[in-house]
Amino acid sequence: MNERPKIKTYALKVRRDLMNKKICLHEAERILTEKRIEHMSREQLAHEIFFHAIVYYFCDKYEPLHIGLLANLKRHADPIDLFDYGDTRFRRFCFRIIWFLPGTKEKMDQPK
């Protein structure tokens, strides 16, 4: 009988420092070292973590506008639910777009 491998999951609380790409890479490395997630690359994890942090704090900033979509996105951004093998291809594509979006390096990698 073929048994499917158990898919690991890990929930990470969104923090403001996760809007820094270097910290996301470090956090991804920690998750992999601790074997919380095993079937994703460090970069895939970092992209997803960064995306969630950016979305969460963007929605938080504009929450006073009372736009229902922003409240819904914010609710789904925290915690960051990570799964072995990553998210759907479309979502991974979105994570990479935000990671490589012009201007995020200059704005996000500055020390606070």
Contacts in CASP RR format, 6 or more apart in sequence:
PFRMAT RR
TARGET T0000
AUTHOR 0000-0000-0000
METHOD contacts of the structure
MODEL  1
MNERPKIKTYALKVRRDLMNKKICLHEAERILTEKRIEHMSREQLAHEIF
FHAIVYYFCDKYEPLHIGLLANLKRHADPIDLFDYGDTRFRRFCFRIIWF
LPGTKEKMDQPK
7 83 0 8 1.000
7 84 0 8 1.000
7 85 0 8 1.000
8 35 0 8 1.000
8 36 0 8 1.000
8 37 0 8 1.000
8 38 0 8 1.000
8 39 0 8 1.000
8 83 0 8 1.000
8 84 0 8 1.000
9 37 0 8 1.000
9 81 0 8 1.000
9 82 0 8 1.000
9 83 0 8 1.000
9 84 0 8 1.000
10 31 0 8 1.000
10 36 0 8 1.000
10 37 0 8 1.000
10 81 0 8 1.000
10 82 0 8 1.000
11 79 0 8 1.000
11 80 0 8 1.000
11 81 0 8 1.000
11 82 0 8 1.000
12 27 0 8 1.000
12 31 0 8 1.000
12 49 0 8 1.000
12 79 0 8 1.000
12 80 0 8 1.000
12 82 0 8 1.000
13 78 0 8 1.000
13 79 0 8 1.000
13 80 0 8 1.000
14 52 0 8 1.000
14 53 0 8 1.000
14 56 0 8 1.000
14 57 0 8 1.000
14 77 0 8 1.000
14 78 0 8 1.000
14 79 0 8 1.000
14 80 0 8 1.000
15 53 0 8 1.000
16 53 0 8 1.000
16 57 0 8 1.000
17 23 0 8 1.000
17 112 0 8 1.000
18 24 0 8 1.000
18 27 0 8 1.000
18 49 0 8 1.000
18 50 0 8 1.000
18 52 0 8 1.000
18 53 0 8 1.000
19 50 0 8 1.000
19 53 0 8 1.000
19 54 0 8 1.000
19 57 0 8 1.000
19 108 0 8 1.000
20 108 0 8 1.000
20 109 0 8 1.000
20 112 0 8 1.000
21 46 0 8 1.000
21 50 0 8 1.000
21 99 0 8 1.000
21 104 0 8 1.000
21 105 0 8 1.000
21 108 0 8 1.000
21 109 0 8 1.000
22 109 0 8 1.000
24 45 0 8 1.000
24 46 0 8 1.000
24 47 0 8 1.000
24 49 0 8 1.000
24 50 0 8 1.000
24 53 0 8 1.000
25 42 0 8 1.000
25 43 0 8 1.000
25 46 0 8 1.000
27 45 0 8 1.000
27 46 0 8 1.000
27 49 0 8 1.000
28 42 0 8 1.000
28 43 0 8 1.000
28 44 0 8 1.000
28 45 0 8 1.000
28 46 0 8 1.000
28 49 0 8 1.000
29 42 0 8 1.000
31 37 0 8 1.000
31 45 0 8 1.000
31 82 0 8 1.000
32 38 0 8 1.000
32 40 0 8 1.000
32 42 0 8 1.000
32 45 0 8 1.000
36 82 0 8 1.000
37 45 0 8 1.000
37 82 0 8 1.000
37 83 0 8 1.000
37 84 0 8 1.000
38 84 0 8 1.000
39 84 0 8 1.000
39 85 0 8 1.000
39 86 0 8 1.000
40 82 0 8 1.000
40 84 0 8 1.000
40 85 0 8 1.000
40 86 0 8 1.000
44 86 0 8 1.000
44 92 0 8 1.000
44 95 0 8 1.000
45 82 0 8 1.000
46 99 0 8 1.000
47 92 0 8 1.000
47 95 0 8 1.000
47 96 0 8 1.000
47 98 0 8 1.000
47 99 0 8 1.000
48 80 0 8 1.000
48 82 0 8 1.000
48 86 0 8 1.000
48 87 0 8 1.000
48 91 0 8 1.000
48 92 0 8 1.000
48 95 0 8 1.000
49 80 0 8 1.000
49 82 0 8 1.000
50 95 0 8 1.000
50 98 0 8 1.000
50 99 0 8 1.000
50 108 0 8 1.000
51 94 0 8 1.000
51 95 0 8 1.000
51 98 0 8 1.000
51 99 0 8 1.000
52 77 0 8 1.000
52 78 0 8 1.000
52 80 0 8 1.000
53 77 0 8 1.000
53 80 0 8 1.000
54 98 0 8 1.000
54 104 0 8 1.000
54 108 0 8 1.000
55 73 0 8 1.000
55 74 0 8 1.000
55 77 0 8 1.000
56 74 0 8 1.000
56 77 0 8 1.000
56 78 0 8 1.000
58 70 0 8 1.000
59 70 0 8 1.000
59 71 0 8 1.000
59 73 0 8 1.000
59 74 0 8 1.000
59 77 0 8 1.000
60 74 0 8 1.000
62 70 0 8 1.000
63 70 0 8 1.000
63 71 0 8 1.000
63 74 0 8 1.000
86 92 0 8 1.000
87 95 0 8 1.000
98 104 0 8 1.000
END
